[in-house]
Amino acid sequence: MLEYKFDTQLLIEGQGLDEDAIHDHIMQNIPGDCLLAVGDAELIKIHFHTNVPWKVLEYCATLGDIYDVVVENMQRQEDGLQG
């Protein structure tokens, strides 16, 4: 059984984005692991393993437009099922 079962990925497009501040906010407020928050002031890529992907989406939507959203159930994949 995986501790965090949803692989959550998305792009944030906005102005004045700060990848370090986004990284720190997610790590301090949303349980999960394997966080990547990379990009520049106008575009950030997020990759995060969590059990509450909607919290990631809610937070990121406050920062700008979110798109290319992918949420995959890694537990199903580990069990040999479609994610």
C-alpha positions as CSV (number, residue, x, y, z in Angstrom):
1,M,0.0,0.0,0.0
2,L,1.4,3.4,-1.0
3,E,1.5,6.2,1.6
4,Y,0.5,8.7,-1.1
5,K,-1.5,7.3,-3.9
6,F,-2.1,10.2,-6.3
7,D,0.5,11.5,-8.7
8,T,-0.6,15.1,-9.3
9,Q,0.9,17.2,-12.1
10,L,0.0,20.5,-13.6
11,L,1.2,23.8,-15.0
12,I,0.6,27.2,-13.4
13,E,0.7,30.2,-15.7
14,G,0.7,33.6,-14.1
15,Q,2.8,36.7,-13.2
16,G,5.4,37.0,-10.4
17,L,5.3,33.3,-9.6
18,D,7.9,32.1,-7.1
19,E,8.9,28.5,-7.3
20,D,10.5,28.5,-3.8
21,A,7.4,30.0,-2.1
22,I,5.1,27.6,-4.0
23,H,7.2,24.7,-2.9
24,D,7.3,25.8,0.7
25,H,3.6,26.4,0.9
26,I,2.7,23.0,-0.5
27,M,5.1,21.2,1.7
28,Q,3.9,23.0,4.8
29,N,0.2,22.8,4.1
30,I,-0.5,19.7,2.0
31,P,0.6,16.2,3.1
32,G,2.6,14.4,0.4
33,D,6.1,13.7,-1.0
34,C,8.2,13.9,-4.1
35,L,7.4,17.5,-4.8
36,L,8.9,19.3,-7.8
37,A,8.0,22.9,-8.4
38,V,10.2,24.3,-11.2
39,G,9.9,27.1,-13.7
40,D,10.1,30.8,-13.7
41,A,8.0,33.9,-12.8
42,E,5.4,33.1,-15.5
43,L,5.2,29.3,-15.7
44,I,5.7,26.7,-13.0
45,K,5.5,22.9,-13.3
46,I,4.2,21.0,-10.3
47,H,4.6,17.3,-9.6
48,F,3.5,16.0,-6.2
49,H,2.4,12.7,-4.6
50,T,-0.5,13.2,-2.3
51,N,-3.8,11.7,-1.1
52,V,-5.6,15.1,-1.5
53,P,-4.9,16.3,-5.0
54,W,-7.8,18.7,-4.9
55,K,-5.9,20.7,-2.3
56,V,-3.0,21.1,-4.7
57,L,-5.4,22.2,-7.5
58,E,-7.2,24.7,-5.2
59,Y,-4.0,26.3,-4.0
60,C,-2.4,26.5,-7.5
61,A,-5.6,28.0,-9.0
62,T,-5.2,30.9,-6.6
63,L,-1.8,31.7,-8.2
64,G,-2.8,31.8,-11.9
65,D,-4.3,29.7,-14.7
66,I,-3.8,26.0,-14.2
67,Y,-3.8,23.6,-17.1
68,D,-2.4,20.2,-18.3
69,V,-3.7,18.8,-15.1
70,V,-3.0,15.0,-14.6
71,V,-4.0,13.1,-11.5
72,E,-3.1,9.4,-11.7
73,N,-3.9,6.7,-9.1
74,M,-0.5,5.1,-8.5
75,Q,-2.0,2.4,-6.2
76,R,-4.1,1.1,-9.1
77,Q,-1.0,1.1,-11.3
78,E,1.0,-0.8,-8.7
79,D,-1.9,-3.3,-8.5
80,G,-1.6,-3.9,-12.3
81,L,-4.8,-1.9,-13.1
82,Q,-5.2,1.2,-15.2
83,G,-4.3,4.4,-13.3
